[in-house]
Amino acid sequence: MFPGIEPLNPLLLPAQKLTLGCPVLDRLLRGGLPVGSVTEIAGESAAGKTQLCLQLLLAALLPPSRGGLSAASLFIHSEFPFPIRRLHALSSSSSAADPLGHIFVAAAHSPDDLLSLLATADGLLARPPTHLPVRLIVVDSIAALFRSDFDNNPKDLKKRSFLFFKIAAKLKEQARRFGSVAVVTNQVVDVVGSEEGANGQRVGNYASLWSSGRRVCPALGLSWANCVNTRLFLSRKDEIADDAGSSRTRRWMQVVFAPHLPEASCEFVIVREGVSGIEPQRVAGR
């Protein structure tokens, strides 16, 4: 049709990825989190969202040969306090020199506060204060910023959706412009009624999201779901481990939707050294 122009599937274009710091989880995501887009990590409290984000901060410092970005990070938190003790413990096993010196932290108290910080971050990304570029932006969490400032009326819902789009557009612009990875954590809400997801709206595999024995979906609804490129869901389940009645917590990471990934899941654990995927057991004879 057009000489010299051939159709090309954009999903097959090579893209740099950021390792999750675990080969099992990297295989689930075909190499890690893609540069130039926004990845959401959703899950209930204590599912492991912040733990994984802290691990990403340290993974970004690794050289590309080990799945990293050779880069510093910006961590914007709306959950308090910032888990500095856990980050310090994880950093003790990092091979990077002065890892904490390349992680910049800021606190956001409202959606407008977050937008202001992201605007200020343009200078940080363009002129990093250390010899490493800043190529990872983490917002933990987006839902916490919208807990109490908005009512369930058309005016507030419209304003809330406008802020969703504005925040997501800024993150995508920075990710593309500076070759960065943008990660946003989100909380979940209980789903009651329709099997098709929250308010009858199905996004990805909403209907199959379960955690702690409850059917849930990521917070902030369909408007926010349309703002992210990739959605990962972390779930947990408490089980009786033995006859003595002791319990254990099992956790899973699930790909809900992504332009470059099929639906898939992987079990993982959180240990002192960090977040680690569990190799699936092979069935005998296969």
Rosetta blueprint (number, residue, H / E / L):
1 M L
2 F L
3 P L
4 G L
5 I L
6 E L
7 P L
8 L L
9 N L
10 P H
11 L H
12 L H
13 L L
14 P L
15 A L
16 Q L
17 K E
18 L E
19 T L
20 L L
21 G L
22 C L
23 P H
24 V H
25 L H
26 D H
27 R H
28 L H
29 L L
30 R L
31 G L
32 G L
33 L E
34 P E
35 V L
36 G L
37 S L
38 V E
39 T E
40 E E
41 I E
42 A E
43 G E
44 E L
45 S L
46 A L
47 A L
48 G L
49 K H
50 T H
51 Q H
52 L H
53 C H
54 L H
55 Q H
56 L H
57 L H
58 L H
59 A H
60 A L
61 L L
62 L L
63 P L
64 P H
65 S H
66 R H
67 G L
68 G L
69 L L
70 S L
71 A L
72 A E
73 S E
74 L E
75 F E
76 I E
77 H E
78 S L
79 E L
80 F L
81 P L
82 F L
83 P L
84 I H
85 R H
86 R H
87 L H
88 H H
89 A H
90 L H
91 S H
92 S L
93 S L
94 S L
95 S L
96 A L
97 A L
98 D L
99 P H
100 L H
101 G H
102 H H
103 I E
104 F E
105 V E
106 A E
107 A E
108 A L
109 H L
110 S L
111 P H
112 D H
113 D H
114 L H
115 L H
116 S H
117 L H
118 L H
119 A H
120 T H
121 A H
122 D H
123 G H
124 L H
125 L H
126 A H
127 R L
128 P L
129 P L
130 T L
131 H L
132 L L
133 P L
134 V E
135 R E
136 L E
137 I E
138 V E
139 V E
140 D E
141 S L
142 I L
143 A H
144 A H
145 L H
146 F H
147 R L
148 S L
149 D L
150 F L
151 D L
152 N L
153 N L
154 P H
155 K H
156 D H
157 L H
158 K H
159 K H
160 R H
161 S H
162 F H
163 L H
164 F H
165 F H
166 K H
167 I H
168 A H
169 A H
170 K H
171 L H
172 K H
173 E H
174 Q H
175 A H
176 R H
177 R H
178 F H
179 G L
180 S L
181 V E
182 A E
183 V E
184 V E
185 T E
186 N E
187 Q L
188 V E
189 V E
190 D E
191 V L
192 V L
193 G L
194 S L
195 E L
196 E L
197 G L
198 A H
199 N H
200 G H
201 Q L
202 R L
203 V L
204 G L
205 N L
206 Y H
207 A H
208 S H
209 L L
210 W E
211 S E
212 S L
213 G L
214 R E
215 R E
216 V E
217 C E
218 P E
219 A L
220 L L
221 G H
222 L H
223 S H
224 W H
225 A H
226 N L
227 C L
228 V L
229 N L
230 T E
231 R E
232 L E
233 F E
234 L E
235 S E
236 R E
237 K E
238 D E
239 E E
240 I E
241 A L
242 D L
243 D L
244 A L
245 G L
246 S L
247 S E
248 R E
249 T E
250 R E
251 R E
252 W E
253 M E
254 Q E
255 V E
256 V E
257 F E
258 A L
259 P L
260 H L
261 L L
262 P L
263 E L
264 A L
265 S E
266 C E
267 E E
268 F E
269 V E
270 I E
271 V E
272 R L
273 E L
274 G E
275 V E
276 S E
277 G E
278 I L
279 E L
280 P L
281 Q L
282 R L
283 V L
284 A L
285 G L
286 R L
